[in-house]
């Protein structure tokens, strides 16, 4: 049956009739799955997802990639890279918590086979955790990223530790931050405790404790610039944190 469908699908794809091509790929996938031909169903679902994506049918693309991911995972560790790509694609189309979970799963599936891509997915998941205000989870992720970053890349280690420290402030868990930096962070980056990055973080929580609004504003500006992506959002989150903690 797959042979009978192959030429019509190719013609539809050449004519960029993506929705029609996708539906045929989905039928192929379902047919293969019913015959327990998992590898063929995985291929068909993957092709369907790509056609749906090109057609702009986001929900259908996500659903097809989910089916493809499950099929690739059933085929065992040798196909986990393909499952990881499906999960990453899901993350790029989904938003907020669903995207967060997709990138987390992609990072695990890439694992040691593709460390660079695994790390990229970890970073995207951590940034999403900040966006949806899961600061405790974001802290753990950035700390894990710092631990898993290759030794020569000290800049990335420091950046991850800085973001983890900021997330501790956002989560109102900065009371023991000096101890955490001394006994944990400095094992990963020996100069972090005296760095410009940590001085900015200290400026944040000291100004909160002293209700020094002017000092806090200066620290927020410096912090948001150093945080990089989501600069405006980070500012909003920090000001909200100050308002809540100062009022308390």
VOVEX-12246 format. One line per 5 residues: their letters; for each residue x, y, z of N, C-alpha, C. Coordinates in steps of 0.05 Angstrom, whole numbers. Atoms other than C-alpha are relative to their C-alpha. Layout:
N
A	X Y Z X Y Z X Y Z ~ ...
***
This chain:
248
XXXXX	17 -24 0 0 0 0 17 25 0 ~ -18 -23 -1 58 47 15 10 6 -28 ~ -10 -4 28 82 36 -57 -21 15 -16 ~ 22 -13 15 14 56 -85 -2 30 6 ~ 2 -28 -9 16 121 -45 24 17 -8
XXXXX	-25 -15 2 88 140 -60 -1 22 -22 ~ 0 -19 22 78 174 -128 -19 23 5 ~ 18 -23 -6 16 215 -109 11 19 21 ~ -11 -17 -21 51 240 -46 22 17 -11 ~ -22 -15 12 113 260 -85 -10 23 -17
XXXXX	11 -21 17 71 298 -135 -12 22 16 ~ 12 -20 -17 32 333 -80 21 18 13 ~ -22 -16 -13 97 354 -45 13 18 -20 ~ -12 -17 21 126 380 -111 -18 24 -5 ~ 19 -21 5 63 421 -119 -6 17 25
XXXXX	2 -13 -26 69 444 -46 -29 -1 11 ~ 26 5 -11 1 416 -29 4 -16 26 ~ -10 13 -24 26 402 40 -21 -14 17 ~ 21 12 -16 -39 388 76 -9 -27 -11 ~ 8 25 12 -60 334 27 21 -21 2
XXXXX	-22 18 -2 9 303 27 2 -11 29 ~ -2 7 -28 9 303 103 -21 -21 7 ~ 22 18 -7 -58 267 107 7 -28 -11 ~ -8 27 11 -31 211 62 22 -12 17 ~ -21 10 -17 32 205 104 -12 -11 26
XXXXX	13 9 -25 -13 199 166 -13 -27 -4 ~ 13 26 6 -53 143 133 21 -22 -3 ~ -22 20 2 12 108 116 10 -8 28 ~ -9 5 -27 34 115 188 -19 -18 16 ~ 20 16 -14 -31 88 216 -1 -29 -10
XXXXX	0 27 12 -30 30 167 24 -16 9 ~ -25 14 -8 42 12 184 -2 -7 30 ~ 2 5 -28 27 18 258 -18 -24 6 ~ 19 23 -3 -32 -30 252 13 -26 -7 ~ -14 24 8 15 -80 220 25 -4 17
XXXXX	-24 0 -18 66 -68 277 26 4 -14 ~ -24 -8 14 115 -41 227 8 28 11 ~ -6 -25 -15 142 11 276 18 19 -15 ~ -18 -18 14 199 37 234 -13 15 -23 ~ 15 -13 22 154 51 174 -19 21 11
XXXXX	19 -19 -11 102 85 218 15 25 11 ~ -16 -22 -10 157 128 250 8 19 -23 ~ -8 -16 23 181 151 182 -24 15 -11 ~ 24 -12 11 110 165 157 -10 23 18 ~ 9 -21 -18 91 205 219 18 24 -1
XXXXX	-20 -22 2 155 245 214 -5 17 -25 ~ 6 -14 26 140 262 141 -26 16 2 ~ 26 -14 -3 68 280 159 4 26 17 ~ -5 -24 -18 92 327 215 13 22 -16 ~ -14 -21 15 139 363 168 -19 13 -21
XXXXX	19 -12 20 84 372 115 -20 18 14 ~ 19 -16 -16 35 397 168 14 27 8 ~ -15 -24 -8 89 446 192 2 20 -24 ~ -3 -17 24 100 472 121 -27 13 -7 ~ 27 -10 6 24 480 114 -9 20 21
XXXXX	8 -18 -21 22 521 178 -21 -12 19 ~ 19 14 -18 -22 469 213 15 -9 25 ~ -17 5 -24 15 474 280 -10 -23 17 ~ 11 21 -18 -31 431 322 3 -28 -12 ~ -2 26 13 -31 375 271 30 -9 -2
XXXXX	-29 7 1 45 379 264 10 -10 27 ~ -8 8 -27 54 374 339 -10 -28 6 ~ 12 26 -5 7 314 342 15 -22 -15 ~ -15 19 16 44 279 286 28 -5 11 ~ -27 4 -12 112 292 318 -1 -16 25
XXXXX	3 16 -24 86 263 383 -2 -30 -8 ~ 2 28 9 66 199 345 27 -10 -10 ~ -26 8 10 133 198 310 20 -5 23 ~ -18 3 -23 171 208 375 -4 -26 15 ~ 7 25 -14 135 151 409 10 -24 -16
XXXXX	-8 23 17 149 105 350 31 -3 0 ~ -30 2 0 224 123 347 10 -10 26 ~ -8 9 -27 230 112 422 -4 -30 3 ~ 6 29 -1 199 42 414 22 -16 -14 ~ -21 15 15 255 24 366 26 -1 15
XXXXX	-24 3 -17 306 32 422 20 22 -2 ~ -20 -21 -2 367 74 439 13 9 -27 ~ -12 -8 25 394 72 368 -16 21 -15 ~ 17 -19 14 335 115 346 -7 24 19 ~ 7 -21 -18 334 162 406 7 28 -11
XXXXX	-7 -26 12 368 217 366 -24 10 -17 ~ 23 -8 16 309 217 318 -24 8 17 ~ 21 -8 -19 261 218 377 6 27 12 ~ -8 -25 -11 300 276 405 -6 23 -19 ~ 6 -21 19 293 316 341 -30 6 -1
XXXXX	29 -4 -1 217 304 343 -7 17 25 ~ 6 -14 -24 215 328 415 8 30 -1 ~ -9 -28 4 256 390 398 -19 15 -18 ~ 18 -13 18 210 406 340 -27 7 14 ~ 24 -5 -15 150 400 387 4 25 18
XXXXX	-6 -23 -17 184 449 435 0 26 -15 ~ -1 -24 16 194 499 379 -27 10 -9 ~ 27 -7 8 120 498 361 -18 5 23 ~ 16 -4 -24 91 494 431 8 25 15 ~ -8 -23 -16 92 549 483 -1 -8 30
XXXXX	1 2 -29 104 555 557 6 -28 11 ~ -6 25 -14 99 491 598 3 -24 -18 ~ -2 23 18 89 443 540 27 2 -15 ~ -26 -4 13 150 473 505 22 -7 20 ~ -19 6 -20 189 468 570 4 -30 3
XXXXX	-1 29 -3 173 394 578 12 -13 -25 ~ -10 12 25 189 380 504 30 4 -1 ~ -29 -5 1 258 413 508 15 -16 22 ~ -12 17 -21 273 376 574 3 -29 -10 ~ -1 27 10 256 310 541 20 -2 -23
XXXXX	-19 1 22 296 327 479 29 0 10 ~ -27 -1 -12 357 343 522 8 -28 10 ~ -6 27 -10 352 274 555 4 -19 -23 ~ -2 19 23 342 238 489 26 5 -16 ~ -25 -5 13 401 273 457 23 -12 16
XXXXX	-19 12 -19 441 253 518 29 3 -8 ~ -29 0 6 515 235 508 5 -2 -29 ~ -4 4 29 504 221 434 5 27 -14 ~ -4 -26 11 499 295 418 -1 20 23 ~ -1 -17 -24 522 335 479 -6 29 -6
XXXXX	4 -28 7 521 402 443 -30 6 -3 ~ 28 -5 4 448 395 422 -15 -4 26 ~ 12 4 -27 430 367 491 2 25 17 ~ -5 -24 -15 460 428 523 -18 23 -10 ~ 17 -21 11 423 475 476 -29 -3 9
XXXXX	27 5 -9 357 442 494 -4 6 30 ~ 1 -6 -28 373 448 568 -2 30 4 ~ 0 -30 -2 387 523 559 -28 11 -7 ~ 27 -9 8 321 533 522 -21 -6 21 ~ 18 7 -21 284 496 576 3 18 24
XXXXX	-5 -17 -23 316 537 631 -11 28 -5 ~ 11 -27 6 299 603 596 -30 0 0 ~ 29 2 -1 227 579 588 -10 -1 28 ~ 8 1 -28 224 563 662 -1 28 13 ~ 0 -28 -10 242 636 676 -25 14 -10
XXXXX	23 -13 12 188 660 628 -26 -6 14 ~ 26 7 -13 133 621 663 3 0 30 ~ -4 -5 -29 160 640 732 4 -26 17 ~ -8 24 -15 184 570 752 29 4 9 ~ -27 -9 -6 244 601 786 17 -22 14
XXXXX	-14 22 -13 262 541 830 11 -20 -21 ~ -8 19 21 264 495 769 21 13 -18 ~ -20 -14 16 302 547 729 27 1 14 ~ -25 0 -15 354 552 784 14 -27 -3 ~ -12 27 2 365 477 783 11 -6 -28
XXXXX	-9 5 28 370 476 707 25 15 -6 ~ -25 -15 6 421 532 703 24 -11 15 ~ -21 13 -15 462 499 757 9 -26 -13 ~ -7 25 14 459 433 719 15 6 -26 ~ -14 -8 25 480 469 655 28 8 6
XXXXX	-27 -8 -8 540 499 691 17 -25 5 ~ -15 25 -6 560 429 715 6 -16 -25 ~ -4 16 24 552 398 646 14 14 -22 ~ -15 -15 21 586 453 606 29 -9 -1 ~ -28 8 3 653 431 578 19 18 14
XXXXX	-19 -15 -16 712 453 621 11 25 -13 ~ -13 -25 12 744 502 571 -19 23 -2 ~ 19 -22 5 679 542 565 -7 14 26 ~ 4 -13 -26 687 583 629 -21 23 -2 ~ 19 -21 4 645 640 600 -28 -10 4
XXXXX	27 12 -2 584 595 593 -6 -10 29 ~ 4 8 -27 595 567 663 -8 24 18 ~ 6 -24 -16 596 637 694 -27 11 -7 ~ 26 -10 8 536 659 654 -23 -17 12 ~ 20 18 -11 496 598 677 -3 4 30
XXXXX	0 -4 -29 516 609 750 -13 27 7 ~ 12 -26 -4 497 682 745 -31 -2 -3 ~ 29 3 3 428 664 718 -13 -16 22 ~ 10 16 -23 419 611 772 -3 18 25 ~ 0 -18 -24 436 664 825 -23 20 -2
XXXXX	22 -18 4 386 713 795 -26 -14 5 ~ 24 15 -4 333 659 795 -5 -5 30 ~ 3 3 -30 347 648 870 -12 25 12 ~ 11 -25 -9 332 721 881 -29 2 -7 ~ 27 -1 9 269 718 840 -18 -19 16
XXXXX	15 20 -15 248 657 880 1 6 30 ~ -2 -8 -28 262 694 946 16 -21 16 ~ -16 20 -14 315 642 964 29 8 0 ~ -28 -11 1 376 686 970 13 2 28 ~ -11 -3 -27 385 682 1046 27 -15 4
XXXXX	-25 15 -3 440 629 1039 16 0 -25 ~ -14 0 26 465 650 971 30 3 3 ~ -28 -2 -4 533 671 998 13 -27 6 ~ -11 26 -6 543 602 1026 -1 -18 -24 ~ 2 17 24 519 568 962 22 7 -19
XXXXX	-21 -9 19 567 610 921 27 -10 10 ~ -26 7 -11 626 595 967 4 -31 -1 ~ -3 29 -2 613 520 974 -8 -16 -25 ~ 9 14 24 581 502 908 8 13 -26 ~ -6 -13 26 588 554 853 30 3 -5
XXXXX	-28 -4 4 661 567 866 16 -25 -7 ~ -13 25 9 677 494 855 -1 -2 -30 ~ 3 0 29 653 504 784 14 23 -13 ~ -13 -24 10 680 574 775 13 14 24 ~ -14 -10 -24 733 592 828 -1 31 4
XXXXX	0 -29 -3 728 667 814 -28 12 2 ~ 27 -11 2 652 673 815 -7 18 23 ~ 8 -16 -23 646 700 886 10 28 0 ~ -10 -27 2 688 761 869 -4 12 -27 ~ 5 -10 27 662 770 799 -20 23 -2
XXXXX	19 -22 5 624 829 770 -29 -11 -1 ~ 26 12 2 566 782 757 -13 -4 28 ~ 11 5 -27 558 762 830 -4 26 15 ~ 4 -26 -14 567 834 854 -27 12 -9 ~ 26 -10 9 506 852 811 -23 -14 15
XXXXX	20 15 -15 466 796 844 -1 9 29 ~ -1 -10 -28 489 819 913 -15 27 2 ~ 13 -26 1 465 889 894 -30 -3 0 ~ 29 5 1 396 860 880 -11 -6 28 ~ 13 9 -26 384 824 946 7 19 23
XXXXX	-5 -18 -22 419 875 990 -18 24 -2 ~ 18 -23 3 377 932 961 -29 -8 7 ~ 27 10 -8 314 889 972 -1 1 30 ~ 0 1 -29 333 878 1045 0 28 12 ~ -2 -27 -11 349 952 1055 -22 18 -10
XXXXX	21 -15 13 289 974 1014 11 25 -13 ~ -13 -21 14 336 1016 973 -9 -1 -29 ~ 12 2 27 294 1028 911 19 10 -22 ~ -18 -11 20 346 1071 875 22 -20 -6 ~ -21 20 3 401 1019 887 -10 -24 -15
XXXXX	12 23 14 354 964 864 -3 5 -30 ~ 4 -7 28 338 1000 799 26 -2 -15 ~ -26 1 13 412 1007 783 9 -30 -4 ~ -7 28 2 423 933 797 -17 -15 -21 ~ 18 12 19 363 913 756 9 5 -29
XXXXX	-9 -7 27 388 950 694 25 -16 -7 ~ -25 15 5 457 918 700 -6 -30 -3 ~ 7 29 0 426 849 714 -13 -7 -26 ~ 15 6 24 378 851 655 18 0 -25 ~ -18 0 23 433 870 606 18 -24 0
XXXXX	-18 24 -2 478 814 631 -15 -26 -4 ~ 16 24 4 421 764 630 -3 -7 -29 ~ 1 4 29 418 774 555 -29 -1 -10 ~ 27 4 11 354 746 523 -21 6 21 ~ 23 -6 -18 287 767 553 7 23 19
XXXXX	-8 -22 -17 317 832 580 -23 14 13 ~ 24 -15 -11 250 868 587 -15 -17 20 ~ 14 18 -18 218 807 619 14 -3 26 ~ -15 3 -25 274 799 669 -3 25 18 ~ 4 -25 -16 266 872 690 -28 -1 13
XXXXX	27 1 -11 191 862 699 -2 -19 24 ~ 1 20 -22 201 800 741 15 9 25 ~ -15 -10 -23 253 833 785 -15 22 14 ~ 16 -22 -13 210 895 798 -23 -12 15 ~ 22 13 -13 152 849 815 10 -13 26
XXXXX	-12 13 -24 198 811 863 6 21 21 ~ -6 -21 -19 221 876 896 -26 10 14 ~ 26 -10 -11 149 901 905 -11 -19 21 ~ 11 20 -18 127 836 937 17 -4 25 ~ -18 5 -23 188 826 982 2 25 18
XXX	-2 -24 -15 194 899 1003 -26 5 16 ~ 26 -3 -13 119 901 1020 -2 -19 24 ~ 1 20 -21 128 837 1061 18 9 24
***
